[in-house]
Amino acid sequence: MNKLTVILAILISQLSLGQNCLDVKFKLRGYFYAGTSQADPTALGGFYEDNNTPKKLTPEISEYSKSNALEIVVKTDLTTEFEKGISGFKVFIINKSDSMKELPAQDSRLYLKRQAFFNNQWRDVEYLPSSWCGNSYHKVFIEPNEYWEFSAPCLKGKIATKFRFELFVNDTLTLYSNEFEGSFNAGQLKKEQGHKPVGIMDPYNN
């Protein structure tokens, strides 16, 4: 299947579902939430625990990953509804290594964000908010031959480009997904979406 055929199939799928891509002029807040295969024994506790726990790897999902390591795989041909009226696609974190992997998280939000290639460099078009509460910080774990499945929104704007996702694992390891085509607006390089806390149990000002 050539590139044009894939793009047309995605557009037809979006129209049939009555969904649109996001057309915004700010960086989106991080939205990748992951549960865990085992509890973090070093965490303070009291953080939000998401129920999107790793699943056992199936032959179909295994085919998406070509390495025997932890990998991020974007599948824009697997369309879904990101939220009501907003079209999305699937993103997978697949662990085909022989060891359990740990990832840092804030209230189950992974350090995973989208980047756009602009002016010959990769620039963030999403951002990760910071909690002022130490209890928010913990780790999530994924066993060998397990995977996480997420949805990401389709973006549209005036600037055509290629995208990728960046995943911070630790100070010595940052992973990048496969690249994919799309478009965005210049405002997504600077302004953050922002957030207003709704109470003491919401420790985020951005």
C-alpha positions as CSV (number, residue, x, y, z in Angstrom):
1,M,0.0,0.0,0.0
2,N,1.6,3.3,-1.0
3,K,1.7,6.5,1.0
4,L,-1.2,8.2,-0.9
5,T,-3.5,5.2,-0.4
6,V,-2.8,5.2,3.3
7,I,-3.6,8.9,3.6
8,L,-6.8,8.5,1.6
9,A,-7.9,5.5,3.8
10,I,-7.4,7.5,7.0
11,L,-9.3,10.5,5.6
12,I,-12.2,8.3,4.5
13,S,-12.3,6.6,7.9
14,Q,-12.4,10.0,9.7
15,L,-15.2,11.3,7.5
16,S,-17.3,8.2,8.0
17,L,-17.0,8.5,11.7
18,G,-18.0,12.1,11.7
19,Q,-14.7,13.1,13.4
20,N,-12.2,15.9,12.8
21,C,-8.6,16.4,13.5
22,L,-7.6,18.9,16.2
23,D,-6.9,22.4,14.8
24,V,-5.3,24.3,17.8
25,K,-2.7,27.0,18.3
26,F,-1.1,25.7,21.5
27,K,0.8,22.8,22.8
28,L,-1.4,20.0,24.1
29,R,-0.9,18.7,27.7
30,G,0.5,15.2,28.0
31,Y,-2.3,12.6,27.7
32,F,-0.6,9.2,27.8
33,Y,-1.7,7.5,31.0
34,A,-0.4,4.0,31.9
35,G,-1.1,1.5,34.6
36,T,1.5,-0.9,35.9
37,S,2.3,-4.6,36.0
38,Q,3.6,-4.2,39.5
39,A,3.5,-1.7,42.3
40,D,6.3,0.8,42.8
41,P,7.9,0.0,46.2
42,T,9.7,3.3,46.4
43,A,6.7,5.6,45.7
44,L,5.2,7.8,48.4
45,G,1.7,6.8,47.4
46,G,-1.4,8.8,47.0
47,F,-0.9,9.4,43.2
48,Y,-3.6,8.8,40.6
49,E,-3.4,5.1,39.4
50,D,-4.6,4.6,35.8
51,N,-6.3,1.3,34.9
52,N,-4.6,1.1,31.4
53,T,-2.4,-1.7,32.5
54,P,0.0,-3.6,30.1
55,K,-1.5,-6.4,28.1
56,K,0.0,-9.7,27.0
57,L,1.7,-9.4,23.6
58,T,-0.3,-11.0,20.8
59,P,1.1,-12.2,17.5
60,E,-0.5,-9.3,15.7
61,I,0.8,-6.6,18.0
62,S,4.2,-8.3,18.1
63,E,4.5,-7.8,14.3
64,Y,4.4,-4.0,14.9
65,S,7.7,-4.1,16.6
66,K,10.9,-5.1,14.8
67,S,13.3,-5.1,17.7
68,N,13.9,-7.1,20.8
69,A,13.7,-4.1,23.0
70,L,11.4,-1.5,24.4
71,E,9.9,0.4,21.5
72,I,7.3,3.1,20.6
73,V,5.2,2.3,17.5
74,V,2.8,4.7,15.9
75,K,0.1,3.2,13.7
76,T,-1.8,6.0,12.0
77,D,-3.7,3.5,9.9
78,L,-5.4,2.2,13.1
79,T,-7.9,5.0,13.5
80,T,-9.9,5.5,16.6
81,E,-11.9,8.2,18.5
82,F,-9.5,10.2,20.7
83,E,-12.4,12.0,22.4
84,K,-15.9,12.9,21.3
85,G,-15.8,14.2,17.7
86,I,-11.9,14.1,17.5
87,S,-10.2,11.5,15.3
88,G,-7.2,9.7,16.6
89,F,-4.8,6.8,15.9
90,K,-3.0,4.1,17.9
91,V,0.3,4.4,19.7
92,F,1.9,1.3,21.3
93,I,4.8,0.9,23.7
94,I,6.0,-2.7,23.2
95,N,8.5,-4.6,25.4
96,K,10.0,-7.5,23.5
97,S,13.1,-7.4,25.7
98,D,14.0,-10.2,28.2
99,S,13.6,-7.9,31.2
100,M,11.0,-5.8,33.0
101,K,11.2,-2.1,32.2
102,E,10.4,0.8,34.5
103,L,9.2,4.2,33.3
104,P,8.8,7.5,35.3
105,A,5.3,8.9,35.6
106,Q,3.4,11.7,37.2
107,D,0.0,10.5,38.4
108,S,0.3,7.7,35.8
109,R,1.1,10.2,33.0
110,L,4.2,9.0,31.0
111,Y,6.9,11.4,29.9
112,L,5.7,10.9,26.3
113,K,5.1,13.8,23.9
114,R,4.8,14.6,20.2
115,Q,7.5,16.5,18.2
116,A,7.3,18.2,14.8
117,F,10.2,18.6,12.4
118,F,10.3,22.3,11.8
119,N,13.2,24.5,10.4
120,N,15.4,21.4,10.2
121,Q,15.0,20.5,13.9
122,W,12.7,18.5,16.1
123,R,10.4,20.8,18.2
124,D,7.9,19.9,20.9
125,V,4.2,20.5,20.0
126,E,3.0,18.9,23.3
127,Y,4.2,19.4,26.8
128,L,4.3,17.6,30.2
129,P,2.9,19.5,33.1
130,S,4.7,19.4,36.5
131,S,3.1,18.5,39.8
132,W,4.1,20.5,42.9
133,C,3.2,17.4,45.1
134,G,5.9,14.8,45.6
135,N,3.3,12.1,45.9
136,S,2.5,12.5,42.2
137,Y,5.9,11.0,41.2
138,H,6.3,7.3,40.8
139,K,7.2,4.6,38.3
140,V,5.2,2.2,36.2
141,F,6.4,-1.2,35.1
142,I,6.0,-3.3,32.0
143,E,7.0,-7.0,31.8
144,P,8.7,-8.8,28.9
145,N,6.2,-9.6,26.1
146,E,3.7,-7.0,27.2
147,Y,2.5,-3.8,25.6
148,W,0.6,-0.6,26.4
149,E,-2.0,0.7,23.9
150,F,-2.9,4.4,23.7
151,S,-4.8,6.8,21.5
152,A,-3.4,10.1,20.2
153,P,-5.3,12.9,18.4
154,C,-4.9,13.6,14.8
155,L,-3.6,17.2,14.2
156,K,-4.2,19.6,11.4
157,G,-2.8,23.1,10.7
158,K,-1.2,25.3,8.1
159,I,2.3,23.7,8.3
160,A,2.8,20.3,6.7
161,T,5.5,18.3,8.3
162,K,6.5,14.9,9.8
163,F,6.0,14.0,13.5
164,R,7.4,11.6,16.0
165,F,6.9,10.8,19.7
166,E,9.6,11.1,22.3
167,L,9.6,9.0,25.5
168,F,11.9,9.8,28.3
169,V,12.9,6.6,30.2
170,N,15.8,7.8,32.3
171,D,18.8,10.1,32.2
172,T,20.7,7.8,29.8
173,L,17.8,6.6,27.6
174,T,15.2,8.5,25.5
175,L,13.2,6.6,22.9
176,Y,11.7,7.8,19.6
177,S,8.8,6.4,17.6
178,N,8.7,5.9,13.9
179,E,8.0,9.1,11.9
180,F,4.6,10.0,10.4
181,E,3.1,12.7,8.2
182,G,0.7,15.5,9.3
183,S,0.3,19.2,9.8
184,F,0.2,21.7,12.7
185,N,0.1,25.4,13.5
186,A,3.0,27.6,14.5
187,G,1.3,28.5,17.8
188,Q,1.9,24.9,18.9
189,L,5.6,25.5,19.2
190,K,5.3,28.1,22.0
191,K,2.0,28.6,23.9
192,E,0.9,25.9,26.3
193,Q,-2.6,24.7,26.6
194,G,-2.6,25.6,30.3
195,H,-4.6,24.3,33.2
196,K,-6.5,25.7,36.2
197,P,-6.4,23.5,39.3
198,V,-9.8,22.6,40.7
199,G,-8.7,22.0,44.3
200,I,-6.0,20.7,46.6
201,M,-6.2,17.2,45.0
202,D,-5.2,18.7,41.6
203,P,-1.5,19.6,42.1
204,Y,-1.0,21.1,38.6
205,N,-0.8,24.8,37.7
206,N,0.0,24.2,34.1
